[in-house]
Amino acid sequence: MFLGPPGAGKGTQARELAQQWGVPQIATGDMLREAVAAGTPLGRDARSYMDRGALVPDDVILALIAERLAKPDAKGGFVLDGFPRTIPQAEGLDRLLRDLGHELTRVIFFDVSEAELLRRLTGRRSCPNCQATYHVVSAPPRREGVCDRCGTALVQRADDSEATVRNRLQVYAQQTAPLLEHYRARGILTRVPAEGSIEQVREAVRDAAGAGR
Ligand code: AP5
């Protein structure tokens, strides 16, 4: 599980590690954005929370995750990215994993200063089609404004404005940061200094996650 504030680089690293391991990356933020884009009832409901940087209610998220973890491609393991974000979500995850016969083996905390988070989020550009992320300075696409992977025009996420980012950081401090102590007490938390380059963080994440599975 990848845990950390908005913009810490969880998605960037989770996509790569999941690909390397041949397991799915399960990112609640991506799943919610897909529902918003498809205009489903879940998407319409979630959007009002996401646009102001608030968390979507725990019962909605847990139902979404229960459905996702039950899919066949999750049988051999998965990388959780951006979930859980509250203590009730962590408790719900424990129940789900018990029922499925899985075990949470490692929680990796991405440690990044607030100034760097603001720089990363306000410069982020995302692909609305394949969810790849770029940064206008530190990870630009080969062709400006166009996704390297699928050729779709890149967009700035609605919740990446400075005012909404500040609210997301506050929500993280209040509702998600308590998970650090929760998992530290279980002895499965590893802190990764995540302020270096994408390559340096990749190495640190691989060391923390263990080379194998
Ligand atoms: P979500 O999509 O999960 O957003 P988040 O946690 O705020 O995380 P981000 O996607 O913003 O950041 P990231 O850490 O993945 O960073 P990234 O790799 O993109 O959630 C969005 C919303 O959905 C929430 O606000 C909430 O409303 C709702 N939601 C989702 N899950 C929920 C849940 N479980 N419960 C309730 N509500 C939920 O990198 C950021 C930028 O930095 C990119 O531009 C990247 O290119 C760049 N970058 C990455 N690494 C580096 C590096 N090492 N050096 C320089 N630049 C870097």
Residues whose N, C-alpha, C, O or C-beta is under 5 A from the ligand:
A	BS01	AP5	G4 P5 P6 G7 A8 G9 K10 G11 T12 T28 G29 D30 L32 Y49 M50 G53 A54 L55 V56 I61 G82 F83 P84 R85 R120 L121 G123 R124 R125 T133 Y134 H135 S138 A139 A194 G196 S197 I198 V201
